[in-house]
Every structure is written in structure tokens, then in C-alpha cells.
Amino acid sequence: MTPVTSSAMATIIDGRAIAQDLEERIRKEIKRLSQQPRLAILSFNTPTSQVYLNAQLRVARRVGIEVHTESKTERRPVGTFGVGPLPWNVEFQEIQQTIEDWNQDPAVHGIFVHQPLPPQIDAQQLSALIDPRKDIEGIHPQHSARRFFARARIGSCTALAVMELIESTGVDLRGKEAVVVGHSEIVGRPVSMLLLDALATTTVCHLGTAEAGRLEEHVRRADVLVVAVGEPQIIKGAWIKAKAIVIDVGINVVGGHVVGDVEFDAAKERAAFISPVPGGVGPVTVMMVMKNTVEAFRLQHAAS
């Protein structure tokens, strides 16, 4: 299936088509495994988390991965899910016990924690709790360290999805000016490392860049632009370099509509390739969750 479709100017990167291709490959891989992989998901009672969770559950059913979710009272498999996610005011000790239970459970092969986390939950403390063999989002310090040396077996699902979309364009990144807007631990930072691995000359922009009034300056020189801020249309279409690749990770609801961090209509008049919101990074990210679950299953069985 063709991963891109042409518009009047830019080529639209079709994340749904890329996800379908990945889904078929993952389904075949799972059929060759000795048993069904099992994924445990920790989610919270927020609209964004529930949208993501529902997408994960649908895809997991289709590819053959069993999913457990954690509620206030008990863990249930997909077929009986319905108790609901953890409340936003959940205590750290409850989450800690859940993670420790899943770490010790040989029937659980992957652990995924939805973000953003409630303010009373320390992200670094939580990530360090997860057994690195089961950490399918690549947030454990061990994975972060291995990523620094380009040796990570499991990486951020969103970052891997971004690279999948970029690779679908067929453009060689070697020597290209890449600009990442946003430096979160699950998107901006790992994406920047992957771009460096591809020998792109990589710049990371963040709040300090904007405060210094230099965000536009950096964006304008980007051959490859990745935006993951969570602020609707913060990147103006007029800033986009002619013939650039633009990957928009942002998901924002404005007036009942989902929009990205980039002014899409204006940006597509200048870019060579651009990912839409929705239908770009999101579907591929869900597939990377499934792909990493399969990889975690293999790592655990190779060690046993």
C-alpha cells in the first residue's frame, strides 16, 4: 500500500496506510511465536488517555496481543475490560504495587504507561520501577543509556513512528538539517537521537528557544522538521522551508476538531512531505506499541 498521497503541493504522508502495512507484518510475526504475547497498560481517567487506550485495544485484538488494564479494583483481560482506568488522584504506592506485580508476572511480556502522568506521580521514579525487559516505551534509564550509544533494542513508540514516516519519503537524511521542536523524554529527545544516528545535523528547540525569540529562525532552516509540543498551530506555515519534510506529532482539540502543532494548510503549500493530524503519527505509534511488545517477548524468551 502506498504510504503517501499527493495534494496540490506537498505529498501527504499517509500514516494509516503505513500502519496497515506494519499491522500485517506484526500479525504474521505473532503467529510464529510460541505463545500469545501479553501487554499490560496503565492508563488514567483523562479523555486523551482513553482515546489512546481504545486505539491500543482495537489494534491488539486484530494482531493477536492480549491486553491487561489496571483499574482501581482489579486487573482484567481485554474481553472483560470495563471497570475503568485509574483515577487522576491515584497514589504512587498503588501504581508501584501494580508495576511490581506485572514485573513478577511471567505472563506479562510488556508494560506501557500512558502519559501525561498525574502531577503527584514522579515520571523518573516510575520509569525506573519497570523491568527493562518489559519496558516497551523505552523509558527505563537502562534503555535511555543504551539509546545514547545507539544500541537500544526497544525505543520510544512515538519516536520510532516519527522515523517510520520520515523513512517512507525515501529521502536520505545524511547531512540534512533536522530540527526537533520539543524535548520531552518520550518524543523530542529520543527522536533527536534517532536523527543523529541517521547522520542528520540535528537541533533541538524548546521553551528557552521560544523565549529567546529564535524558534522561527531555527524552523526556517529545517530540511526535516519534527514538532511535538502540544500547542495548536504554534509553527506557522510561512516558516516552513521549501521542500522540507514536516512531521507533526501534536494532538490538540480546538473547537471540537483535532489539529496539530503546525499550521497544516499553509505548511503544505511549502513542504515536500507533511504528515496530517489526525492520520499521521498516531496510527503508526499504536503499531509500534505492538511491535515493541513482540520484541520484549523475544528478549524475555531468549534470556530464559
N, C-alpha and C positions, 0 to 999 in steps of 0.2 A: 504494500500500500504506500502511495506517495505521501511523504511526511510534510510537504509544503504545497500551498496553493497560491496562485498569483492574484494580486489585486492590481489596481491601476498603477501603483508604483512599487511598493515593497512586496516581497514574497512573504505571505503569511505562513509561519511555522505551525503546522497542524499537530498540536500535542496529542489530540485524541487518536489520530492515525498512528503516531509513534507508539502510544500506549497500547493500541491494539496489537501491533507487531510484537511488542515486548510481552504482552499477555499470552500470546500463542506460544512463544518460546518458553516462558516460565511454566506454563501448563504442561508442556512436554517434559521439562526437566523434573517436575514434581512426580510425574508418572513413573520416572525411572528411579525414584528414591525408594529406600527400604520401608519407609512408613510415612504417614502424613505429617508434614511439619505443623507445629502449633505456635501461634503468636499470641502473646499477652499484651493487651493495650490498656494503659492507664489514661483515662480521659476525664475531663471536668465539665461541669454544668454551664457551658457557655455556648452560644449559637454557632460560633466558628468551629469549636471543637466537635460539636455534634454533626455538622456538615462533613467534616473531615472523617469522623468515625464512621458515618453511614457509608461514605465512599469506600473506606477500607473494608468494611464488612461485605459490601456488594462484590468487590473485586476478589476478596479472599475466597468467597463461596465459589466464584467462577473458576479460579485457578486451582482450588483444592487445598487451601490452607485453613485449618481450624483456628478460630479466634476465641480467646477468653477476654472478657472485660471485667473490670473491678467496680463493684458498686459499694454502697455504704454497708451492705449486709453480707453479700456473698459473691463469689465468682461464678459465672455461668458461661457455658459454651454458646456459640452463635445461635443455635437452634432455640434456646430458651432465653435469649437476651431480652430484657425488658424492665429490669429493676431500675436502671438509670445510672448515670455517671456519678463520680464523686462530687460532692458539693464544693463550691468555691472556697468555703471556710474550713476545709478539711485540715486536720493537724498533721504535722510532719511525721509524727510517730506512726500514724495509721498507714501513710504511704510507705514508710520504711518497712513496716511489717509485711506489707503486700509485696514489695520488691524482694525482700529476703525469702519469702515463701516461693516466689517464682524462680529465684536463683537456685533454690534447693530442689525444685520440681523437675525431674528428668523429662517429663512430658512436655515442658515448655522449652521451646528452642529459640524464641526471640522475644524481646521486651521492647515495647515502644511507649514513650511518654509524650502525650500531647503538650504543646506549648501554645501560648504563653502559660506559665505556671502562676498559681496564686501568689500574692506578694509575701505571704508568710513561709513559702517554700523556697529554700536556697537551691538554685539550679546546680551549682557546682557540687554541693553536698549530695544532692540527689543523683547526679550523673555518676559520682564515684561509688554509689551503692550497687549499681547494676553490674552483674557479672559481665566482663568484657566479651566473653564468648557469646553472650545473648543480647548484647547491645547493638541493635540493628540500625540505630540512628547515628552511631559513631560518636557519641557524646562522652564516653568514658575517657578519663585522662590518658589511658594507655593508647586508645585509638588516636587521640589528638596528637600525642607524641609521635606515633608511627606515621601519621599524615604529614608531619613536619619533614620527615625523611623520605616521603613518597613511597612508604611501604605499607600503608593501611590496606587491610583486606576488606573492611567494612567502613563506609563513609556516610556522610550526611545524605539522606534520601533526596532532599531538595537540591543540594549542590550537585549530586550525580544527575538529577533530572535536568538541571541547567546545562550541564556539559553534553548530555544526550541531545538536547535541542540544538546546541551550537554545532555539534558534530553532524547533525542532519543537513546542515547547509553545505557541507563539503568544503568549507573554507579552511585552509591551513592556518593555524594560529601562530605559527612560528614567526616571531618578530612583530606581531601585531600589537598595537596599543590597546590594552584592555583596561577598562575602568569598572570597578565594582562600587556601587553606592549602597552603603550599609555594611556594618561589620559585626553582625550577630554571630554567635558561636555555631549556629546550625545552618546558616546560609552564607553570609558575606565572607567570613574568614575561611571556611573550607572551600568555597568557590575560588577565592583568590589563590589558594594553594594549588588547586587543580589547574588553574590557568597558568600558573608559574611552571607546573610540571609539563604543560604543553608548549613551553618556551615563549609565551606571550609576555610582553613587558607590562606589568600589572600595577595599577594604582588603586588603592582603597580609599574611598571617601566616606565621611561620617559627619556627625553633628558639628565637630570642630571645623570641618571643611566649609560647611554651610555658614557657620558663624563668622568665618573669616572672609565670606563673600566670594569664595573661589570654586564653588560647586559647578557653576556654568562653565567656567574655564576648563575644568578637567573633563566634563562631559563632552564638550565640543571637539576634543581631540581623540575621542574613543573610536577605534575601529570596531571594538566589541564592547558593548555596554550591558552590564547586568545590574538591575535595580531591585533592591529588597529592603524597603524602608517601612512600608505600611502607611504611607501618606498619599492620599489620592492625587494623582497627576502632578506630583512635585517636580518631575522632569518635563520641561517644556519641549514640545515638538521642534521648535525653532533651534534648540540646542544640538539636535542630533546631527552628527557628521554625515555628509553624503555617502551613501553606500555602506553604512555601518550595519552591524548585527546588533539588534536590541532584544534583550531577554528581560521581560517584566515579571518579577516574582510577586509583586504586591497584589493583595486581595483586599479591596475596600468596598463597603456598601455606601452608595451615595444616591439618595432619592429612590431607594428601592432597587437600584441597579448595581451590579458588581463591576467595579472598574479597577484598573491597575495603578501603578505609581507613575506611569508615563502617559502623556497626552497622546493617545493612540492615533487618532485621526490625523493630527498634524505630523506626528513622527513617521507614519507610514508613507508620507509624501517625500521623505528624505532618505529613509533607511533602505538597505538592500533586502534585509530579512528582519522580521519582527514577530514576536510571539504575542498572541492575543490574551486578554483576560475577560472572561474565563476561556478555557480550552487550550491553554498553552502549557505552562509548567505544571499545573495542578494534576492533570491525569497521569503524567509521567512520574510525578513524585509518588503517587499511590503505588504505581507499579514497582518503583524502586524499593518501597517498603516490603513488597512481596519477594523481590529478587534478593534483598539482604536477608530476609528470613530463611530463604533456601541456602544462602551462603553460610549463615550461622548454623543451620542444621548440619551442613557438611563439615564445618570446623569442629563441631562437637563430636560427630561420629568418627572423624579422623583421629581425634585425640583419645577415643575410648578403646 
